[in-house]
Amino acid sequence: MPWKDNYTTSDETGIRDGDVRWPDGQQMALGLTVNLNPAASGKGITAKDLAYPTWHFGMHEGMDAFLALFARLGIRATFAVPALVADAFAPRMRQIIDAGHEIAAQGLIGEDPTLYPDEAARIAAATETLTRVTGTAPQGWFALSRPDDAFATGTISDDTIRLLRDAGYAYYGNGLADDAPYWWVTDVARAESLLALPYYYHFDDTFFLMFPREGTGLERPDALLRNWRAQFRAQYRRGRYFNLCVSPARSGWAHRLDNLAMFLTKAMTHPGVWAATGSQIAAHWQGAYPASSQLQLEPSIWRDYADSLS
């Protein structure tokens, strides 16, 4: 039964723990997303966003600290980057790639596509820019939450997923409908779908460090660390997938960086932790759990009525 219909249009009830298999008998997958979008609103990046001192710290000292930490631990991360940022910091993008990490797309200017009428053109322009800067077409697309996102979901729709699929993307990077990769179906009749990788805002530093506005005094780094540890333990025991999302402008500072380093160092001491990029995880899932065999599509049970609030 398509219980996720209209949330993510899919008939999956979620893969069972015992059915999850990772490469080479690994116990679990660890996805690390680095968010490089400074936009303060759904309209996307502005000159003011790029002028914040914390943003410049993040792209310099914070980024240096991240890359050194990931190299020491042997972690491959996925950097979710608006095309504007990739173009403006092209040497940084090449440094990230040379270190073995992945550059994924996060819009043209980190915008909410529902605010603009030309979503297909924006996807095409972002893809072209990232391909030119990195030398490789991006495989993943992210729509991560921003400080003005009241529901902490990012902005995505069936139309967006359909456009990404048509544009050749392999996965969508922050799906909210499961804690293991799943197929987001955009056309039931044609069984058209795109793989979505899990994300949850309780493991995103945006919502604990300088959120909802910088300087409000609401920073909670200890709560974020507790969330990371608790979720990692649970997903490791179950053999599933855990994603955390960090920004060098937030988690690159002093004790916050210590917390991230402490968590990742401990996590990587567990045997069988596969710390891979989004495209690596997507490639494995597409091969092991293809939509052609995983999806058993049925018509939705949902019906609209004249007095329905939907």
C-alpha positions as CSV (number, residue, x, y, z in Angstrom):
1,M,0.0,0.0,0.0
2,P,1.4,3.4,-0.9
3,W,1.5,4.9,2.6
4,K,4.0,7.5,1.6
5,D,1.9,8.8,-1.3
6,N,1.9,12.6,-1.3
7,Y,4.8,12.6,1.2
8,T,7.2,10.8,-1.1
9,T,5.1,9.0,-3.6
10,S,6.2,5.4,-2.9
11,D,4.6,2.2,-1.9
12,E,7.5,1.1,0.3
13,T,6.9,0.3,4.0
14,G,10.7,0.4,4.6
15,I,13.3,-2.3,4.1
16,R,13.6,-4.7,7.1
17,D,16.8,-4.6,9.2
18,G,17.7,-8.2,8.3
19,D,17.4,-7.5,4.6
20,V,19.9,-4.6,4.5
21,R,23.3,-5.5,3.0
22,W,26.3,-3.2,2.6
23,P,29.4,-3.9,0.5
24,D,32.0,-6.4,1.7
25,G,29.8,-7.4,4.7
26,Q,30.0,-4.0,6.3
27,Q,27.7,-3.4,9.3
28,M,26.3,0.0,8.4
29,A,26.7,3.0,6.1
30,L,27.7,6.4,7.5
31,G,26.8,9.4,5.3
32,L,28.5,12.7,6.1
33,T,27.0,15.8,4.3
34,V,28.8,19.1,4.4
35,N,26.4,22.0,3.7
36,L,28.0,24.9,1.8
37,N,24.9,27.0,1.4
38,P,24.9,30.3,3.2
39,A,21.5,31.5,2.0
40,A,19.4,33.0,4.8
41,S,16.1,32.7,3.0
42,G,14.3,30.7,0.3
43,K,15.2,33.4,-2.3
44,G,18.7,32.1,-2.3
45,I,22.2,33.5,-1.7
46,T,22.5,37.3,-1.5
47,A,25.5,39.6,-1.3
48,K,24.8,40.0,2.4
49,D,24.9,36.2,3.0
50,L,28.3,36.1,1.4
51,A,29.6,39.0,3.5
52,Y,29.1,37.4,6.9
53,P,32.5,36.8,8.7
54,T,31.3,33.4,9.8
55,W,30.9,32.3,6.2
56,H,34.4,33.4,5.3
57,F,35.7,31.6,8.4
58,G,33.9,28.5,7.3
59,M,35.3,28.5,3.7
60,H,38.9,29.0,5.0
61,E,39.8,27.9,8.6
62,G,36.7,25.8,9.0
63,M,37.1,24.0,5.7
64,D,40.8,23.3,6.4
65,A,39.9,21.7,9.7
66,F,37.1,19.6,8.1
67,L,39.4,18.3,5.4
68,A,42.2,17.5,7.8
69,L,39.8,15.6,10.1
70,F,38.2,13.6,7.3
71,A,41.6,12.7,5.9
72,R,42.8,11.5,9.3
73,L,39.8,9.3,9.8
74,G,39.6,8.0,6.2
75,I,36.1,9.4,5.7
76,R,34.7,10.3,2.3
77,A,32.1,13.1,2.6
78,T,29.5,14.6,0.2
79,F,29.6,18.4,-0.1
80,A,26.3,19.9,-1.0
81,V,27.1,23.1,-2.9
82,P,25.0,25.7,-4.7
83,A,26.4,26.4,-8.2
84,L,27.2,30.0,-7.3
85,V,29.4,28.9,-4.4
86,A,31.2,26.3,-6.6
87,D,31.9,28.9,-9.2
88,A,33.1,31.5,-6.7
89,F,35.3,29.0,-4.8
90,A,36.5,26.8,-7.7
91,P,40.0,26.1,-6.2
92,R,38.3,24.9,-3.0
93,M,36.0,22.6,-5.1
94,R,39.0,21.0,-6.8
95,Q,40.7,20.6,-3.4
96,I,37.6,18.8,-2.1
97,I,37.6,16.5,-5.1
98,D,41.3,15.8,-5.0
99,A,40.8,14.7,-1.4
100,G,38.4,12.0,-2.5
101,H,35.1,13.7,-1.6
102,E,32.0,14.3,-3.7
103,I,30.5,17.6,-4.9
104,A,26.7,17.4,-5.1
105,A,24.3,20.2,-6.3
106,Q,22.3,22.4,-4.0
107,G,20.5,24.6,-6.4
108,L,21.7,27.4,-8.6
109,I,21.9,29.9,-5.7
110,G,20.7,27.7,-2.8
111,E,17.1,28.8,-3.5
112,D,13.6,27.4,-2.9
113,P,12.5,26.4,-6.4
114,T,8.8,26.9,-5.6
115,L,9.6,30.7,-5.5
116,Y,10.7,30.7,-9.1
117,P,8.8,29.7,-12.2
118,D,11.8,28.2,-14.1
119,E,12.8,25.2,-12.1
120,A,14.0,23.1,-15.1
121,A,16.2,25.9,-16.3
122,R,17.7,26.4,-12.9
123,I,18.5,22.7,-12.5
124,A,20.1,22.8,-16.0
125,A,22.1,25.9,-15.2
126,A,23.3,24.6,-11.8
127,T,24.3,21.3,-13.4
128,E,26.2,23.0,-16.2
129,T,28.1,25.2,-13.7
130,L,29.1,22.3,-11.4
131,T,30.1,20.2,-14.3
132,R,32.3,23.0,-15.7
133,V,33.9,23.7,-12.3
134,T,34.5,20.1,-11.1
135,G,34.9,18.3,-14.5
136,T,32.2,15.8,-13.6
137,A,28.4,16.1,-13.7
138,P,26.9,16.0,-10.2
139,Q,25.2,12.8,-9.3
140,G,23.3,14.1,-6.2
141,W,20.9,17.0,-5.5
142,F,20.1,18.4,-2.1
143,A,17.4,20.8,-0.8
144,L,18.6,21.3,2.7
145,S,16.7,23.4,5.2
146,R,17.4,27.1,5.8
147,P,16.9,29.3,8.8
148,D,13.5,30.5,7.4
149,D,12.3,26.9,6.9
150,A,9.6,26.6,9.5
151,F,9.0,22.9,9.0
152,A,12.7,22.0,8.7
153,T,12.1,20.0,5.5
154,G,13.8,21.8,2.7
155,T,11.7,22.3,-0.3
156,I,11.1,19.5,-2.8
157,S,8.2,18.2,-4.8
158,D,7.3,15.4,-7.2
159,D,8.0,17.8,-10.0
160,T,11.5,18.5,-8.7
161,I,12.3,14.8,-8.5
162,R,10.9,14.2,-12.0
163,L,13.1,17.0,-13.4
164,L,16.2,15.7,-11.6
165,R,15.5,12.2,-12.9
166,D,15.2,13.6,-16.4
167,A,18.4,15.6,-16.0
168,G,20.4,12.4,-15.2
169,Y,20.8,12.7,-11.4
170,A,21.4,9.4,-9.6
171,Y,19.9,10.4,-6.2
172,Y,18.2,13.0,-4.1
173,G,20.2,13.6,-1.0
174,N,17.9,14.5,1.9
175,G,14.8,12.4,1.9
176,L,12.6,12.4,5.0
177,A,10.4,9.3,4.5
178,D,12.7,6.5,5.8
179,D,16.0,5.8,7.6
180,A,17.4,3.7,4.8
181,P,17.6,4.6,1.1
182,Y,14.3,4.4,-0.7
183,W,12.7,5.0,-4.1
184,W,10.7,8.2,-4.6
185,V,8.1,7.4,-7.3
186,T,7.0,10.3,-9.5
187,D,4.8,8.3,-11.9
188,V,3.1,5.2,-10.7
189,A,1.8,4.2,-14.1
190,R,5.2,4.2,-15.6
191,A,7.0,3.2,-12.4
192,E,9.4,6.2,-12.7
193,S,11.4,6.9,-9.6
194,L,14.6,8.4,-8.2
195,L,16.6,7.1,-5.2
196,A,16.4,9.2,-2.1
197,L,19.0,9.1,0.7
198,P,17.8,9.7,4.3
199,Y,18.3,12.9,6.2
200,Y,16.8,14.1,9.5
201,Y,17.1,17.6,10.9
202,H,17.9,16.3,14.5
203,F,21.3,15.4,13.1
204,D,21.9,18.7,11.2
205,D,24.0,21.3,13.0
206,T,21.9,24.1,11.4
207,F,19.2,23.5,14.1
208,F,21.6,23.5,17.1
209,L,24.3,26.0,16.2
210,M,23.3,29.5,15.3
211,F,19.7,28.6,14.5
212,P,17.1,30.1,13.9
213,R,19.3,33.2,13.9
214,E,22.9,33.8,14.7
215,G,23.5,35.3,18.1
216,T,20.2,34.4,19.7
217,G,22.0,32.4,22.4
218,L,20.1,29.2,21.5
219,E,23.2,27.3,20.5
220,R,23.0,23.7,21.8
221,P,26.2,21.8,20.8
222,D,25.9,19.2,23.6
223,A,22.3,18.3,22.5
224,L,23.5,17.8,18.9
225,L,26.4,15.6,20.1
226,R,23.9,13.5,22.2
227,N,21.7,13.1,19.1
228,W,24.6,12.0,16.9
229,R,25.7,9.4,19.5
230,A,22.3,8.0,20.2
231,Q,21.3,7.6,16.5
232,F,24.7,6.1,15.5
233,R,24.4,3.5,18.2
234,A,20.9,2.6,17.1
235,Q,21.6,2.4,13.4
236,Y,24.9,0.5,14.0
237,R,23.1,-2.1,16.0
238,R,20.4,-2.4,13.3
239,G,22.9,-2.4,10.4
240,R,21.2,0.5,8.7
241,Y,22.2,4.0,7.6
242,F,23.1,7.2,9.5
243,N,23.5,10.7,8.0
244,L,24.8,13.7,9.8
245,C,24.9,17.2,8.2
246,V,27.4,19.8,9.2
247,S,28.7,23.2,7.9
248,P,32.2,24.5,8.4
249,A,30.7,27.9,9.3
250,R,29.0,26.3,12.3
251,S,30.9,23.1,13.3
252,G,34.3,24.4,12.3
253,W,34.7,26.5,15.5
254,A,36.7,25.3,18.5
255,H,34.6,23.2,20.9
256,R,32.1,22.4,18.1
257,L,34.9,21.0,16.0
258,D,36.0,19.1,19.0
259,N,32.5,17.6,19.3
260,L,32.5,16.6,15.6
261,A,36.0,15.1,15.8
262,M,35.1,13.2,19.0
263,F,32.0,11.7,17.5
264,L,33.5,10.7,14.2
265,T,36.7,9.3,15.8
266,K,34.7,7.1,18.1
267,A,32.3,6.1,15.3
268,M,35.1,5.0,13.0
269,T,36.6,2.7,15.7
270,H,33.5,0.4,15.3
271,P,34.2,-2.4,12.9
272,G,32.3,-2.4,9.7
273,V,31.4,1.3,9.4
274,W,31.3,2.2,5.7
275,A,31.9,6.0,5.5
276,A,31.1,6.7,1.9
277,T,29.9,9.5,-0.4
278,G,26.3,9.8,-1.5
279,S,27.1,8.6,-5.0
280,Q,28.8,5.5,-3.6
281,I,25.9,4.7,-1.3
282,A,23.4,5.3,-4.2
283,A,25.4,3.1,-6.6
284,H,25.4,0.2,-4.1
285,W,21.7,0.6,-3.4
286,Q,20.7,0.8,-7.0
287,G,22.6,-2.4,-7.7
288,A,21.4,-4.4,-4.6
289,Y,17.9,-3.1,-4.4
290,P,16.8,-1.8,-7.9
291,A,13.5,-0.2,-8.3
292,S,12.5,-2.8,-10.8
293,S,12.4,-5.5,-8.1
294,Q,11.8,-3.4,-5.0
295,L,8.7,-1.5,-6.0
296,Q,5.4,-3.3,-6.0
297,L,3.3,-0.3,-7.0
298,E,-0.4,-0.2,-6.2
299,P,-3.0,2.6,-6.7
300,S,-3.2,5.1,-3.8
301,I,-6.0,4.6,-1.4
302,W,-6.3,8.4,-1.0
303,R,-9.3,10.1,-2.3
304,D,-10.2,13.8,-2.3
305,Y,-13.7,14.9,-1.4
306,A,-15.5,18.2,-1.9
307,D,-15.1,19.2,1.7
308,S,-11.5,17.8,2.1
309,L,-8.9,20.2,3.5
310,S,-6.3,18.6,1.2
